[in-house]
Amino acid sequence: MNTVPQAIDEIPLINRLAFRLMPLLGLLYLIAYIDRSNISFAKLQMLGSLGLSEVAYGLGASLFFIGYLIFEVPSNVLLHKYGAPRWIARIMLTWGIVTVLLAFTKNATTFYVLRFLLGASEAGLYPGVIYYLTLWFPSRHRVRMLGYFTVGSSLGNMIGAPICGWLLDKGGLFGLQGWQLVFIVTGIPSILLTAVVLLYLPASPLKAKFMSDAEKTWLADTLDNERALAAQTEAGKTKFLSVLTEPRVIGMALYYMMLSMSVYGVSYWLPTLVKGFGVSNTVNGLINIVPWLLATIVLAWLPSKLRAADRTMTAMLCASVLGVMFFLGSVFLPTNTLRFIALSLGAPCMYLLLPCFWTLPSKFLTGARAAAGIAAINSLGNVGGFIAQNLVPWVRQVSGSTKAPMLIPAACLFTFGVVTLILIRRNRHDGTQEASTRRRVEAT
């Protein structure tokens, strides 16, 4: 359908949709990130309890991403088939149960199996929500919505850190160790929210009772026009799973892998790094609030200023450059205070890149191909999390320094920035060619 959308007051409608959808979606991601970051705090006691080395624990923690990789694409395809409410509710229920079961880990084998199952359970949530947002918001508004959604991850780290730190110091309650309390307390909320998702999250705009018929028609026409433009580059590609082998999708996954390595490397190692300051677990959790608070402020404010594509790419380049500088500072500055300040400033740079990056795949993927393609990019890119959670403890072991692992996000963001610069130059070249062609056509 290629019609002219009806006249609708766009901004109030988009703001109303955001107010209706984004708080719940952000809450889901907040809970998910608490359940991801709890492993970095549990480590402070779990290593000794299970008799694991840093490297062995890092391997177990990273198996989450293998389960995620294997089940991400099937999960997102099933979300497309069965609808977001039912499938996201299933995701939340299973990951909550597995998180609670981690509290009763007795040995390394059980730990490895449950971490793998946690990744399999949660697979599909992040790319599923990204795909879900393409059903509700025109492309010019998505970077803002993705910014709101990504706030959930920074808030998850910010809220989860003091809770986990405090729980570690409450060992003995109900006969449980502190690390066991961490998994139980952080796993229960996702189970409780399952019913909320089923009752409150609408499957699509057509089923939304809070929209008028005119608003539904305008939104459908607007999104259909965007899909039609994107589909012009997809001619002949009818088998949606063929997207998994497309060079652009694989390239995007490798591009995203650099960002994934940075984010998971920092969030995994930060509690261990702060522990080296000689503070208690509770104080450790409170100190860990700072980087994620700054990231939350940036995500709540800046993405709404980046509607234009050229601004988004420029912001990505600037954030990459600043991130490299700050993470290098977190290694080489002379005092703990200065290093932690640099690290805290590096976190917002990483997190700003997330909503900006996820506006790119929808420019060339539509429909079921978008569901499969976004899932493929996310799952392959999240191999970076697997690499990071193995590479970080290895660098610590080889270097003998708790600071040296922060060279990993610096190197990854440097690579990410180089690729971004190449994309900016290519887009400008393509734009110049299009303008030249348009002028020739108009002249004739």
C-alpha positions in Angstrom: 0.0 0.0 0.0 1.5 3.3 -1.1 -1.1 6.0 -0.1 -0.8 9.4 1.5 -1.3 9.1 5.2 -4.2 10.9 6.7 -3.5 14.2 8.5 -2.8 13.4 12.1 -1.1 15.4 14.8 2.0 13.2 14.8 4.0 14.3 17.8 1.3 14.0 20.4 0.3 10.6 19.0 3.9 9.3 19.1 4.4 10.7 22.6 1.2 8.9 23.7 2.4 5.6 22.2 5.7 6.0 23.9 4.0 6.7 27.2 1.9 3.6 26.8 4.5 1.2 25.6 8.0 2.2 26.7 7.7 2.1 30.5 6.8 -1.6 30.4 9.4 -2.5 27.7 12.1 -0.5 29.6 11.1 -2.4 32.8 11.5 -5.7 31.0 15.0 -4.8 29.9 15.9 -3.4 33.3 15.0 -6.8 34.9 16.8 -8.6 32.2 20.0 -6.6 32.8 19.8 -7.1 36.5 19.7 -10.8 35.8 22.7 -10.5 33.5 24.8 -8.3 35.8 24.1 -10.3 38.9 26.7 -12.8 37.8 29.5 -10.2 38.2 28.6 -9.6 41.9 27.8 -13.2 42.7 31.4 -13.9 41.5 32.9 -12.1 44.5 31.7 -15.0 46.7 30.8 -17.8 44.3 34.4 -18.4 43.2 35.4 -19.5 46.7 32.1 -21.4 47.3 32.5 -23.5 44.1 36.3 -23.6 44.1 36.5 -22.0 40.6 39.3 -20.0 39.1 38.7 -16.6 37.5 39.1 -18.1 34.0 36.8 -21.1 34.8 34.2 -18.8 36.2 34.5 -16.5 33.1 33.9 -19.5 30.9 30.7 -20.5 32.8 29.4 -16.9 32.8 30.0 -16.6 29.1 28.1 -19.7 28.2 25.0 -17.5 28.5 25.9 -16.1 25.1 26.2 -19.5 23.4 22.7 -20.4 24.4 21.7 -16.9 23.3 23.4 -17.4 19.9 21.8 -20.8 19.2 18.2 -19.8 20.1 18.1 -16.1 19.2 16.9 -16.4 15.5 14.3 -19.2 16.2 13.0 -17.2 19.2 12.5 -14.1 17.1 10.8 -15.9 14.3 8.4 -17.4 16.8 7.8 -14.0 18.3 6.8 -12.8 14.8 4.5 -15.8 14.5 2.8 -15.8 17.9 2.9 -12.2 18.8 5.0 -10.2 21.3 2.8 -10.5 24.4 2.7 -14.3 24.5 6.3 -14.9 23.4 7.9 -12.2 25.7 5.9 -13.5 28.6 7.3 -17.0 27.9 10.8 -15.5 27.8 10.4 -13.8 31.1 8.9 -16.9 32.9 11.7 -19.2 31.8 14.6 -16.9 32.4 13.2 -16.1 35.9 13.0 -19.7 36.8 16.5 -20.5 35.6 17.9 -17.4 37.5 16.4 -18.7 40.7 17.8 -22.2 40.0 21.3 -20.7 39.8 21.1 -20.1 43.5 21.3 -23.9 44.1 24.4 -24.5 42.0 26.6 -27.1 43.6 29.4 -27.5 41.2 31.0 -26.1 38.0 29.0 -28.5 35.7 25.6 -27.3 37.1 26.8 -23.7 36.8 27.8 -24.1 33.1 24.5 -25.9 32.2 22.3 -23.3 33.9 24.2 -20.3 32.4 23.7 -21.9 28.9 19.9 -22.4 29.7 19.6 -18.8 30.9 20.9 -17.6 27.5 18.6 -19.9 25.7 15.6 -18.7 27.8 16.3 -15.0 27.3 17.1 -15.3 23.6 14.9 -13.1 21.5 14.0 -10.4 24.1 16.2 -7.6 22.8 15.9 -8.1 19.1 12.2 -9.0 19.6 11.5 -5.6 21.2 13.5 -3.9 18.4 11.4 -5.6 15.8 8.2 -4.8 17.9 9.1 -1.1 17.9 9.2 -1.2 14.0 5.5 -2.1 14.2 4.6 1.0 16.2 7.0 3.9 15.4 8.1 5.5 12.1 11.8 5.4 11.5 12.4 9.0 12.4 11.2 8.3 15.9 13.0 5.0 16.6 16.3 6.3 17.8 14.5 8.1 20.6 12.4 5.0 21.5 15.5 2.8 21.4 17.2 5.3 23.7 14.3 5.0 26.1 14.5 1.2 25.9 18.2 1.1 26.4 17.8 3.2 29.5 16.5 -0.1 31.0 19.9 -1.7 30.7 21.8 1.2 32.3 19.1 1.4 35.0 19.4 -2.3 35.5 23.1 -2.0 36.2 22.5 1.1 38.4 19.7 -0.5 40.5 21.1 -4.0 40.4 24.6 -3.0 41.7 23.6 -1.8 45.2 21.0 -4.5 45.6 23.5 -7.3 44.7 26.2 -5.7 46.8 23.9 -5.5 49.8 22.6 -9.0 49.4 26.2 -10.4 49.4 26.6 -8.9 52.9 23.3 -10.5 54.0 24.6 -14.1 53.8 23.1 -16.4 56.5 19.5 -15.3 55.9 17.3 -18.4 55.7 20.5 -20.4 55.8 21.6 -19.1 52.3 24.9 -17.6 51.3 24.9 -14.1 50.0 25.5 -15.1 46.3 22.5 -17.5 46.6 20.3 -14.6 47.8 21.5 -12.6 44.8 20.1 -15.1 42.3 16.8 -15.7 44.1 15.9 -12.0 44.7 16.8 -11.0 41.2 15.1 -13.9 39.5 11.6 -13.5 41.1 10.6 -10.1 39.5 10.8 -11.6 36.0 8.4 -14.4 37.0 6.0 -11.9 38.6 6.0 -9.7 35.5 4.9 -12.5 33.2 1.2 -11.9 33.8 1.7 -8.1 33.4 3.1 -8.6 29.9 0.2 -10.8 28.8 -2.4 -8.4 30.1 -0.9 -5.0 29.3 1.3 -5.3 26.1 -0.7 -5.0 22.9 0.3 -7.3 20.0 0.0 -4.6 17.3 -1.5 -1.2 16.6 -4.6 -2.8 15.0 -5.4 -4.4 18.4 -4.7 -1.3 20.4 -7.8 0.0 22.1 -6.1 3.2 23.1 -5.9 4.4 19.4 -8.6 5.7 17.2 -9.4 4.3 13.8 -7.9 7.4 12.1 -4.7 7.1 14.1 -4.4 3.4 13.2 -4.9 4.2 9.6 -2.3 7.0 9.6 0.2 4.8 11.4 -0.4 1.8 9.1 0.0 4.0 6.0 3.1 5.7 7.2 4.8 2.4 8.1 3.7 0.7 4.9 5.2 3.6 2.9 8.5 3.1 4.7 8.5 -0.6 4.2 7.8 -0.1 0.5 10.9 2.1 0.2 13.0 -0.5 2.0 11.5 -3.3 0.0 12.8 -1.8 -3.2 16.3 -2.9 -2.2 15.0 -6.4 -1.2 13.5 -7.3 -4.6 13.7 -11.0 -5.3 14.6 -11.9 -1.7 11.5 -13.8 -0.7 13.0 -16.5 1.6 13.3 -14.7 4.8 15.9 -17.0 6.3 18.2 -16.2 3.4 18.9 -13.0 5.3 21.2 -14.9 7.6 23.8 -15.2 4.9 23.6 -11.7 3.6 26.9 -9.8 3.7 25.2 -6.7 5.1 23.7 -8.7 8.0 27.0 -10.4 8.8 28.9 -7.1 8.5 26.4 -5.5 10.9 26.9 -8.4 13.3 30.7 -8.0 13.3 30.2 -4.2 13.7 27.9 -4.8 16.7 30.3 -7.4 18.2 32.8 -4.6 18.9 30.2 -2.8 20.9 29.0 -6.0 22.7 32.6 -6.8 23.8 32.9 -3.3 25.3 29.6 -3.3 27.1 29.8 -6.8 28.6 33.5 -6.5 29.3 33.0 -3.4 31.5 29.8 -4.5 33.2 31.3 -8.0 34.0 34.6 -6.7 35.4 33.6 -3.4 37.1 32.6 -5.0 40.5 35.9 -6.9 40.6 37.8 -3.7 39.7 36.1 -1.7 42.4 36.6 -4.5 44.9 40.3 -3.8 44.4 39.8 -0.4 46.0 39.4 -2.3 49.4 35.7 -1.6 49.9 32.9 -3.8 51.3 30.4 -5.5 49.0 27.7 -2.9 49.9 30.0 0.0 49.2 31.1 -1.7 46.0 27.5 -1.8 44.9 26.9 1.9 45.7 30.1 3.0 43.8 28.9 0.9 40.8 25.9 3.2 40.6 27.9 6.1 39.2 28.8 5.0 35.7 25.3 3.7 35.0 23.6 6.8 36.4 25.6 8.9 33.9 24.7 6.5 31.1 21.0 6.7 32.1 21.1 10.5 32.0 22.7 10.5 28.5 20.2 7.9 27.2 17.2 9.8 28.5 18.3 13.1 27.0 20.5 12.8 23.8 18.8 10.2 21.5 15.7 12.5 21.1 18.1 15.1 19.5 19.3 12.6 16.8 16.3 12.1 14.5 18.4 12.9 11.3 20.5 10.0 10.0 23.6 12.2 9.7 23.4 13.3 13.3 23.1 9.7 14.5 26.2 8.6 12.6 28.1 11.7 13.8 27.1 11.0 17.4 28.3 7.4 17.0 31.7 8.6 15.8 32.1 11.2 18.6 31.0 8.6 21.3 33.5 6.1 20.0 36.4 8.5 20.1 35.5 9.8 23.6 35.1 6.2 24.8 38.6 5.2 23.6 40.1 8.2 25.4 38.2 7.5 28.7 38.9 3.8 28.8 42.6 4.4 28.1 42.5 6.9 31.0 40.9 4.2 33.2 44.1 2.2 32.8 46.9 4.8 32.7 45.8 7.6 35.0 47.8 7.7 38.2 45.2 7.3 41.0 42.1 5.1 41.6 39.9 8.2 41.8 41.0 9.5 38.4 40.8 6.1 36.8 37.3 5.6 38.1 36.2 9.0 36.9 37.5 8.1 33.4 35.7 4.7 33.6 32.4 6.4 34.7 32.6 8.8 31.7 33.3 5.9 29.3 30.1 4.1 30.2 27.7 6.7 28.7 29.8 6.7 25.5 29.2 2.9 25.1 25.5 3.1 25.9 24.7 5.9 23.6 26.0 3.8 20.7 23.4 1.1 21.3 20.2 3.0 20.3 22.1 4.7 17.5 23.3 1.4 16.1 19.9 -0.3 16.1 18.4 2.3 13.8 20.6 0.9 11.0 19.3 -2.6 10.3 15.7 -1.4 9.7 16.9 0.7 6.8 17.3 -2.5 4.7 15.2 -5.2 6.5 11.4 -5.4 6.6 8.7 -7.9 7.7 9.7 -11.4 8.7 13.2 -10.7 7.2 13.6 -7.9 9.8 12.7 -10.3 12.6 15.2 -12.9 11.4 17.9 -10.4 10.4 17.8 -8.3 13.6 17.9 -11.5 15.7 20.9 -12.7 13.6 22.8 -9.4 14.1 22.1 -9.4 17.8 22.9 -13.1 18.4 26.1 -13.1 16.3 27.1 -9.7 17.7 26.6 -11.0 21.2 29.3 -13.5 20.7 31.3 -10.5 21.7 29.9 -11.0 25.2 31.2 -14.6 25.2 34.6 -13.4 24.0 34.7 -10.5 26.5 33.8 -12.6 29.6 36.6 -15.0 28.7 39.2 -12.5 27.5 38.8 -10.2 30.5 39.9 -12.7 33.2 42.6 -14.0 30.8 44.1 -10.5 30.5 43.9 -10.1 34.2 45.7 -13.4 34.7 48.4 -12.6 32.1 49.0 -9.0 33.1 48.5 -9.4 36.9 46.6 -6.1 36.8 42.9 -5.5 37.5 43.1 -2.4 35.4 44.5 -3.9 32.2 41.2 -5.6 31.1 39.8 -2.1 30.4 42.1 -1.9 27.3 39.6 -4.3 25.7 36.8 -1.8 25.5 39.2 0.9 24.4 40.4 -1.3 21.5 36.9 -2.4 20.5 35.5 1.2 20.5 38.5 2.2 18.4 37.6 -0.4 15.8 33.9 0.6 16.0 34.8 4.2 15.4 36.9 3.4 12.3 34.0 1.4 10.8 31.6 4.3 11.6 33.9 6.8 9.9 33.9 4.6 6.8 30.1 4.4 6.8 29.8 8.2 7.2 32.1 8.7 4.2 30.3 6.1 2.1 26.9 7.7 2.9 28.1 11.1 2.0 29.4 9.7 -1.3 26.2 8.0 -2.0 24.2 11.1 -1.1 26.3 13.2 -3.5 25.8 10.7 -6.3 22.0 10.7 -5.7 21.9 14.5 -5.7 23.9 14.6 -9.0 21.5 12.1 -10.6 18.5 14.0 -9.5 19.9 17.3 -10.9 20.5 15.6 -14.3 17.0 14.1 -14.4 15.5 17.5 -13.5 17.6 19.2 -16.2 16.3 16.9 -18.9 
